[in-house]
Amino acid sequence: MRLLIKIILLALLPAAALFSAPGLDAANKLYESGKYSEAAAAYAAEISAGNACAEARFNLGNANFKDKKIGLAILNYEKALAISPRDADIKYNLEFARNFVKDNAVEDSAGRFLNAVYRFLTLNELCALLAGAFFLLMGSLVFRLYRKDELSYWLAFGAAILFTLILLLSGTRILDFENNNPAIVVALSVEAKPAPLDSTPASFTLPEGKKVYILNARQGWAEVLLKGENIKGWVKQDSIAEIR
């Protein structure tokens, strides 16, 4: 029941702002002038002021990349993609930036395709679609009450199947959102330790730009999981930044 309430609330959230703000224009001019550090600061200020749209995140990622801060660039591309998951420019720049991560782990093409399909719609769009499927189901049931023929039966049956599938997908996405806390390594190189202690030797090293998942946090340390390699370790919290 709580899950269904969350889905309905998400469907009612307002859409993000669609128009460029003056602060973005000023930041764009700095970027075009080659002042990438200043442009990144201007984009970040605009985002902090409340304009956390996909354009601002994308442009901040571009400024970070030009400023040779690969981790921050990937972080902001990921945040932009979460807002606008079908934007081809964001996808391209994210994949391009990932080529600079000194990492041997490679996602297989099938897994990448399934992940792209799974996240084709934003959570808000998915919940809006669920609301539409619900009204379609209600309408088909009312139609079935007045016309008890084969057409009304199949309409109601199809609407019920559609609503159930979208409900399951929406619920899975919400649970995935709540149970996973992705982050990006923003330091040049990070030592992951078996325990949250400076005195313990490093188990492995994480490159800048690597995507990890936060499991626990304790006194300035975060336990992270590398899903592809299925290994865990503790890193300093200030060496990573959460995507959401």
SVG drawing of the C-alpha trace seen along z (x, -y; Angstrom):
<svg xmlns="http://www.w3.org/2000/svg" viewBox="-25 -37 74 50">
<polyline fill="none" stroke="black" stroke-width="0.4" points="0.0,0.0 2.9,-2.4 4.5,-1.6 1.3,-2.4 1.0,-5.8 4.6,-6.7 3.8,-5.9 0.8,-8.1 2.7,-11.0 5.5,-10.8 3.0,-11.0 1.7,-14.3 5.2,-15.9 5.5,-19.0 7.7,-18.9 11.1,-20.5 11.7,-24.0 12.0,-24.1 13.5,-27.5 17.0,-28.7 17.8,-31.1 19.9,-34.2 22.5,-32.5 22.9,-29.8 23.5,-32.3 26.3,-33.9 27.9,-30.5 27.6,-29.6 29.6,-32.8 32.3,-31.8 32.5,-28.4 32.6,-29.7 35.5,-32.0 37.5,-29.0 37.1,-29.9 36.1,-26.4 36.7,-26.6 34.7,-29.8 32.0,-28.3 31.8,-25.3 31.4,-27.5 28.7,-29.5 26.8,-26.4 27.1,-25.0 25.8,-28.3 22.8,-28.2 22.0,-24.6 22.3,-25.5 19.9,-28.4 17.3,-25.8 17.7,-25.5 18.9,-21.8 17.6,-21.1 19.2,-18.6 20.8,-21.5 22.6,-22.9 23.9,-19.5 25.0,-18.7 26.8,-22.0 28.4,-21.6 29.6,-18.2 31.1,-19.7 32.9,-22.4 34.2,-19.7 35.5,-17.6 37.2,-20.5 38.8,-21.3 40.1,-17.7 37.9,-16.7 36.7,-13.4 35.0,-12.2 32.9,-15.4 32.1,-15.3 30.8,-11.8 28.9,-12.7 27.0,-15.5 26.4,-13.6 24.8,-10.9 22.6,-13.5 21.6,-15.0 20.8,-11.6 18.6,-10.8 16.5,-13.9 16.5,-13.3 17.2,-9.6 16.6,-9.8 18.9,-12.7 21.4,-11.5 24.0,-14.3 24.1,-13.4 24.4,-9.7 27.2,-10.3 29.2,-12.6 28.8,-10.2 30.1,-7.3 32.9,-9.4 34.0,-10.5 33.9,-6.9 36.6,-6.1 39.0,-8.1 38.3,-6.1 41.3,-3.8 39.2,-0.7 39.3,2.8 35.6,3.7 33.4,3.5 29.7,3.9 28.5,6.5 26.4,5.2 23.3,7.2 23.4,5.8 23.8,2.3 20.8,2.7 18.6,4.1 19.6,1.3 18.8,-1.3 15.3,0.2 14.8,0.4 15.6,-3.3 14.1,-4.6 11.4,-6.4 12.0,-8.6 10.2,-7.6 7.8,-10.5 7.0,-9.6 6.5,-6.0 4.1,-7.0 2.2,-9.3 1.9,-6.4 0.6,-4.2 -2.1,-6.8 -3.2,-6.8 -3.3,-3.0 -5.4,-3.1 -8.0,-5.4 -8.0,-3.2 -8.7,-0.2 -11.5,-1.9 -13.0,-3.1 -12.8,0.4 -14.5,1.9 -17.3,-0.6 -17.6,0.2 -17.7,3.9 -20.7,3.3 -22.7,1.8 -21.6,4.1 -21.1,7.7 -19.6,8.8 -16.3,10.2 -14.9,6.8 -15.5,5.3 -14.0,8.4 -10.7,8.2 -10.5,4.4 -10.8,4.9 -8.4,7.9 -5.8,5.9 -6.1,2.9 -5.7,5.0 -2.6,6.6 -1.1,3.2 -1.9,1.7 -0.3,4.7 2.9,4.6 3.3,0.9 2.6,1.2 5.2,3.9 7.8,1.9 7.0,-1.2 7.3,0.7 10.6,2.2 12.0,-1.1 11.0,-2.7 12.5,0.2 15.6,-0.1 15.7,-3.8 15.3,-3.4 17.7,-0.4 20.5,-1.6 22.6,-4.7 25.0,-5.2 28.0,-7.5 31.0,-8.5 34.6,-8.6 35.7,-12.2 39.2,-12.0 42.2,-11.1 42.7,-7.8 41.1,-6.2 42.2,-3.3 39.5,-1.0 40.1,0.6 38.6,3.7 37.7,1.7 37.0,-2.1 40.5,-2.7 43.4,-4.6 45.8,-2.0 44.4,0.9 46.1,1.7 44.3,1.0 42.4,3.9 42.1,2.3 42.3,-1.1 39.4,-2.9 40.1,-5.2 38.5,-8.7 35.1,-8.4 34.4,-4.9 30.7,-4.2 30.1,-2.6 27.1,-1.9 27.1,-3.1 26.1,-0.4 26.9,-2.0 28.4,-5.2 30.4,-5.6 32.4,-8.5 33.6,-10.0 33.8,-6.6 31.5,-4.9 31.3,-1.2 31.0,-0.9 30.1,2.0 31.5,2.5 28.6,4.4 30.5,5.6 33.4,7.0 31.2,7.9 33.7,6.6 33.3,4.2 35.5,1.8 35.6,-1.3 36.6,-4.7 36.7,-8.2 33.3,-9.9 34.8,-13.0 36.4,-11.0 33.0,-10.1 29.9,-12.0 26.3,-10.7 24.5,-10.8 21.2,-11.7"/>
</svg>
